[in-house]
Amino acid sequence: MKIGVIDYGMGNLFSVEQALKRLNVEVIVSNDKVELETADAYVLPGVGAFPDAMKRLKETGLIDFIRNTKKPLLGICLGMQLLFEESDEVALTEGLGIFKGRIQRFEGVSRIPHMGWNDLTLQHTPSWLDRDNLPAARHVYFVHSFYASGLDEKERVASADYEHIQVPGIVAKNNFTGMQFHPEKSGPFGMHLLTAWAEGVKEGVC
């Protein structure tokens, strides 16, 4: 199986690539649509500001490629946020519109960014995740100042409580999955989730 990491110039590509390689899958890192088409699934990483990321996706011609793909795609951190309709980071910016909702800045909390380890609470179980075999410890690592709001609750898989704000941690819709945290930096549970998603790709359930 081959997974394509979408390189639009704004992602921690090395750590994502290395985490995927630990799953014994072939990994390509590219912004070339012809090369990416050879992959069975995609990961959209991201570090930085939402408007800059959308600008880079437009410059690399990847917006329609991502919107129209029927293959499984996993967005990580900013990569997840880009899958929503819009963001008010810096200036109101249109997103990819896969998921309903807006990316907004935290308000009324003691510290921004939300940074550190938080426990995930599952609301729904996607087809690729076996709820009965989840580890007891479900902490994952977050680093972000904005979060998804106004989403369709049927698409919220898991949340983390940050000072009484229920932060969407995992979202899923059709072939698209998003993780607000960094699974590649989230220890055994993060790798458990990545492994489950990759197995779901292999089994055709993502």
C-alpha angles and dihedrals in degrees: 000000000000126000121194118213106208109230112200095151099265111084143089088246100167097059092045092047093049093048091052092048089057086064089063094244128131111255129200123186111203149130092207109111094206091054093043090053088068091065125095094216141000141230118205108198125182144183122177139030125345097230092050091050094051090048091053092048089052092048092051092046093238102124097088091037090060096039093051102041117119092193122097112276127189119199116201124202106315086010088063093046091054089062091068128087100256147340133217092207108132091334133000104279131181115240133200092281098220092128126039113244147064132266108231137176120257113260130189096020127123097236138028126224103047096230130170143034122333134174117247120225116201119227098171135010117229119215093257095056123077104211093192093060100046117129116255091235108067104173120142134182121253131188112171144114097201132054139187117268134176093030126156103268091217087066095052108100100172140358139198123212113234110180091323095315110120101222114200103239100175127018129180136188125164106310094347125094128176131196116191092195127062108261090184089061098038101090122228096343093050090052090046089057094045091048092049091050092048091048088050089054090051092049093045096241100114 
